[in-house]
Amino acid sequence: MAAVDANLIPSPPTAGAVHDAQSFAAVAITLNIIAFFVFAGRIYTRCYPVFRLSIDDYVIAVAYILVLVDSVLLLNTVPFVFGSDPSKVTLADVQDSFRYATISEPIWAWAMCAIKVSVALMLLRLETGINMRRFLWANIAIQITLGIYNMIMQLIQCVPLAGAWDLLGTLNAKCWSADMIRTNLICVSSINIASDFLFALLPINFLRKVQRPLRERAIIGCLMALGTFAGVASIIKVNFGANFGRTSDSTREGINIGMWSSVEELCGIIAACVPCLRSPFQRALKYFGLVSTHKTTYAHTYGQMHDRPSKLRSTTRKSSAGGVAIQMKSMRSVNADAQSEENILPSDQAKDGEIWCTTEVTMEEEESKTPRMGSSRHGRGRAAWNDEEAGPLPAR
């Protein structure tokens, strides 16, 4: 019996499949462009002006390469979007699409694993709590295990693997049923959904420790929580996966699952790179007026030199009540820019919310051979509390 040539069998996609393929191509290309600039920005800021690349940066670089390769493979599953006539699609073209989709699946699994491991490693650089560090290491182990499982399951769904795209049935391959594929997809996606939201929301915990205005922390938190879009994409993919094999349009099913898989990984890598672009985003937010550009100075309140280059002027207030004190010290000269040093320290000698200015003073003691009782000039320490009377403070 002569072999059937798949190139001679027309297999045009349905109108719905063409529409979904066009949407997939537009979304994937747009997100890839955004991911490129965000990733490049992260690497640039970590290399310039000081080289500060660490393990999480190298892992995210591996993840980006995997995402890029996976995107190219998935876009090759819809060649009729890029100029060819959908009505001329043959069964051989459909087999090629299934082959690209099958090869992309283990690459997608490791891309998602690398993205989440990179986020966990970045948080490990910032977190000092032993319990949180153990939690992050446990999640890294879970992601690596899930990546290995995904790769193995994708490779053994058909034995030999070429049976996954053998639509003519010329190979004597043993493949999973549609129910098995659907069940595996739902189970894996459920774990991915949980981890997507977990890694998207974990960085927000660190914003509570950042001394920034509430509005700025809210904006930065929203940027860092972009990973929730990866979770949403995974939820949508589960919905399509639950209906896999239950419709008559298998091409459209594959396109939708591939599209949301691509959206999930691209949103994940964008969200993983955004926290490292704090300075560029801060400048952009200031440019659009979303955050304040006013810089507070304590020069007039805490001291400024006017009469002599080496003289320091300061104002001192004291309190004996218990609470929390904000301790500030400032020095300014006519030949230098204002500098401010602020320390937020706990103290038992200040009221809540009260501002203390601590001034260094010089104590001088004069001894007298014939001390007199009640004298204010002999036998006592004299403090240079008055700015007009105090001389230059000794250099520290």
Secondary structure, 3 states (H helix, E strand, C coil): CCCCCHHHCECCCCHHHHHHHHHHHHHHHHHHHHHHHHHHHHHHHHHCCCCCCCHHHHHHHHHHHHHHHHHHHHHCCCHHHCCCCHHHCEHHHHHHHHHHHHHHHHHHHHHHHHHHHHHHHHHHHHCCCHHHHHHHHHHHHHHHHHHHHHHHHHHCCEECHHHHHCCCCCCCCEECCHHHHHHHHHHHHHHHHHHHHHHHHCCHHHHCCCCCCHHHHHHHHHHHCCHHHHHHHHHHHHHHHHCCCCCCCHHHHHHHHHHHHHHHHHHHHHHHHHHHHHHHHHHHHHHCCCCCCCCCCCHHHHCCCCCCCCCCCCCCECCCCCEEEEEEEEECCCCCCCEEEEEEEEECCCCCCCEEECCCCCEEECCCCCCCCCCCCCCCEEECCCCCCCCCCCCC
